[in-house]
């Protein structure tokens, strides 16, 4: 995607430094990871710091690599300050979703920038729904909006099954954060991409209906 803006370099650098520290310092990792018990004891800083820790190098690389590709799209439309609002707003929204869905599971823990990155992905799709994405094992380009909808539907499925160690609720919450914040910051999208805004809202509506029906 070309040259990276300084703000993205700083975010990637902070993720690398904190994650490497966490890999080698168990007490540091435990102190700053997302943990329901810790947050409910008043350690709200975990809502932020957990977004800069990762389980391993692969986890970190995947998140930073995805950010590397989508960040320039968002930056080109909103600039540095609003980009940071989308990034950190999505990070916090992802963790708020996790807190809501696991509020009584005091042992529940999670780390990773996935919520923030999901928000940047969704923001990028709102700005450039005409983008095509190339994914591993799929030999044809996928329209960005198709990927966005499928991504959230898969996250809902993962939230229902709870059969893996992926924080699907944080991914979903981050995407919702990116969606809402982007529309607040760029209301002109309602005039230019109203149909796409409606299509991307479908998984969000499905989630809230399932939650209301007690299916999650």
Residue pairs with C-beta under 8 A, 6 or more apart in sequence:
1 68
1 69
1 71
1 72
1 73
2 72
4 12
4 68
4 71
4 72
5 71
5 72
5 75
5 80
5 83
7 75
7 80
7 83
7 84
8 67
8 68
8 71
8 72
8 75
11 67
11 87
12 64
12 67
12 68
14 52
15 52
15 54
15 60
15 63
15 64
15 113
16 60
16 64
18 32
18 49
18 52
18 53
19 52
19 53
19 54
19 60
21 28
22 28
22 29
22 32
22 33
22 53
22 54
22 111
23 29
23 56
23 57
29 53
29 111
32 45
32 46
32 49
32 50
32 52
32 53
33 46
33 49
33 50
33 53
33 109
33 110
33 111
34 46
34 47
34 50
34 95
34 98
34 109
34 110
34 111
34 170
35 43
35 46
35 107
35 108
35 109
36 99
36 102
36 103
36 104
36 105
36 106
36 107
36 108
36 109
37 106
37 107
38 46
39 46
39 47
39 99
40 103
40 106
47 92
47 95
47 96
47 99
48 88
48 91
48 92
50 95
50 110
50 111
50 112
51 91
51 94
51 95
51 111
51 112
51 113
51 115
51 116
52 113
53 111
53 112
54 60
54 63
54 111
54 112
54 113
55 111
55 112
59 112
63 112
63 113
63 114
63 117
64 113
66 117
66 121
67 113
67 116
67 117
67 120
70 117
70 120
70 121
70 123
70 124
71 83
71 120
73 124
73 127
73 128
73 131
74 83
74 86
74 120
74 123
74 124
74 127
74 182
75 83
76 127
77 127
77 186
78 86
78 123
78 182
78 185
78 186
82 185
83 120
85 181
85 185
86 119
86 120
86 123
86 177
86 178
86 181
86 182
86 185
87 116
87 119
87 120
88 116
89 119
89 177
89 178
89 181
90 115
90 116
90 117
90 118
90 119
90 120
90 122
90 123
90 174
90 175
90 177
90 178
90 181
91 113
91 115
91 116
91 119
91 174
91 177
92 177
93 115
93 119
93 173
93 174
93 176
93 177
93 180
94 114
94 115
94 116
94 118
94 119
94 167
94 169
94 170
94 171
94 172
94 173
94 174
94 177
95 115
95 170
95 173
96 173
97 115
97 169
97 170
97 172
97 173
97 174
97 176
98 108
98 110
98 167
98 169
98 170
98 173
100 169
101 159
101 169
101 216
102 108
102 169
110 167
110 170
112 167
112 170
114 167
114 170
114 171
114 174
115 167
115 170
115 171
115 173
115 174
115 177
116 174
117 174
118 151
118 170
118 171
118 172
118 174
118 175
118 178
119 174
119 175
119 177
119 178
119 179
119 181
120 178
121 148
121 151
121 175
121 178
122 148
122 174
122 175
122 176
122 178
122 179
122 182
122 200
123 178
123 179
123 181
123 182
124 131
124 144
125 131
125 144
125 145
125 147
125 148
125 200
126 178
126 179
126 182
126 183
126 186
126 189
126 193
126 196
126 197
126 200
127 182
127 186
127 189
128 144
129 143
129 144
129 145
129 193
129 196
130 143
130 144
131 143
131 144
132 141
132 142
132 143
132 144
133 141
133 142
133 143
133 144
133 147
134 141
134 142
135 142
135 147
145 196
145 199
145 200
148 175
148 200
149 199
149 200
149 202
149 203
151 171
151 175
152 172
152 175
152 203
152 204
152 207
153 203
153 206
154 168
155 168
155 169
155 171
155 172
155 175
155 203
156 168
156 172
156 203
156 206
156 207
156 210
156 216
157 168
158 164
158 166
158 168
159 168
159 169
159 172
159 207
159 216
160 210
160 215
160 216
172 203
172 207
176 204
179 200
179 201
179 204
182 189
183 189
183 190
183 197
189 197
190 197
207 216
210 216
